[in-house]
């Protein structure tokens, strides 16, 4: 079993280096903001918050290429791999939402 895990880890390519500033532009240009908000904060009626649960670059690309639910697919013709890396870098650059424990009023 350990050899299988090692093989998977060795065969995963590192995420391409993304540019968060370009990713922010692409997030708007490709329409991601329409469902997820300008700062990926999400909304109950449209789309989830994107900066609360960190995921790997590979999982991010896999999901945008073949999403579930109502999200349209963003094929490589729509968002190429470098653009996906830029959007991913933008999402990773966003501050994480505060935890319930960090808000005194919610702890009461």
C-alpha positions in Angstrom: 0.0 0.0 0.0 2.8 2.4 0.8 4.4 1.9 -2.6 1.1 2.8 -4.3 0.8 6.0 -2.3 4.4 6.9 -3.2 3.8 6.2 -6.9 0.7 8.5 -6.9 2.7 11.2 -5.2 5.6 10.9 -7.6 3.4 11.0 -10.7 1.4 14.1 -9.7 2.8 17.1 -11.6 3.3 20.2 -9.6 0.8 23.0 -10.2 2.0 25.5 -12.8 3.0 28.8 -11.3 0.0 31.1 -11.4 -0.3 34.9 -11.4 -2.9 36.0 -8.8 -3.4 39.4 -10.4 -4.1 37.9 -13.8 -6.3 35.3 -12.1 -8.4 38.0 -10.6 -8.9 39.5 -14.1 -9.8 36.1 -15.5 -12.2 35.4 -12.6 -14.2 38.4 -13.8 -13.7 38.0 -17.5 -14.8 34.3 -17.6 -17.8 35.1 -15.5 -16.9 33.2 -12.3 -17.8 36.2 -10.2 -21.5 36.0 -11.4 -22.1 33.0 -9.2 -19.2 33.1 -6.7 -19.0 36.9 -6.1 -16.2 39.3 -6.9 -14.1 38.0 -4.1 -15.2 34.4 -4.3 -17.3 34.9 -1.2 -20.2 32.9 -2.7 -24.0 33.2 -2.1 -26.6 30.7 -1.1 -28.7 31.2 -4.2 -25.9 31.1 -6.8 -22.6 29.4 -5.9 -20.4 28.4 -2.9 -17.6 30.3 -1.3 -14.4 29.3 -3.0 -11.8 30.2 -0.4 -12.9 28.3 2.6 -11.8 24.8 1.9 -8.4 24.5 0.3 -8.1 22.0 -2.5 -5.2 20.9 -4.7 -4.6 22.4 -8.1 -5.3 19.1 -9.8 -8.6 18.8 -8.1 -9.5 22.4 -9.0 -8.8 21.8 -12.7 -10.6 18.5 -12.7 -13.7 20.2 -11.2 -13.8 23.2 -13.5 -13.4 20.8 -16.5 -16.1 18.4 -15.4 -18.2 20.1 -12.7 -21.2 18.7 -10.9 -24.4 20.6 -10.3 -25.3 23.7 -12.4 -21.8 25.0 -13.0 -20.9 25.1 -16.7 -17.7 23.3 -17.7 -14.6 25.3 -18.4 -12.8 23.3 -21.0 -9.2 23.9 -22.0 -10.6 25.9 -25.0 -12.3 28.3 -22.6 -9.7 28.4 -19.8 -6.3 27.0 -20.7 -4.1 25.4 -18.1 -2.1 28.6 -17.5 -5.3 30.6 -17.1 -6.6 27.9 -14.7 -3.3 28.2 -12.7 -3.8 32.0 -12.6 -7.4 31.7 -11.3 -6.3 29.1 -8.7 -3.5 31.5 -7.6 -6.1 34.2 -7.2 -8.3 32.0 -5.1 -5.4 30.9 -3.0 -4.4 34.6 -2.4 -7.8 35.4 -0.8 -8.0 35.7 3.0 -9.7 32.8 4.6 -13.1 33.5 6.3 -13.0 34.0 10.0 -13.8 30.9 12.1 -16.7 30.9 14.5 -14.2 30.8 17.4 -12.7 34.1 16.3 -16.0 36.0 16.6 -16.8 36.6 20.2 -20.5 37.3 19.7 -21.0 33.9 18.1 -19.3 32.1 21.0 -22.0 33.3 23.4 
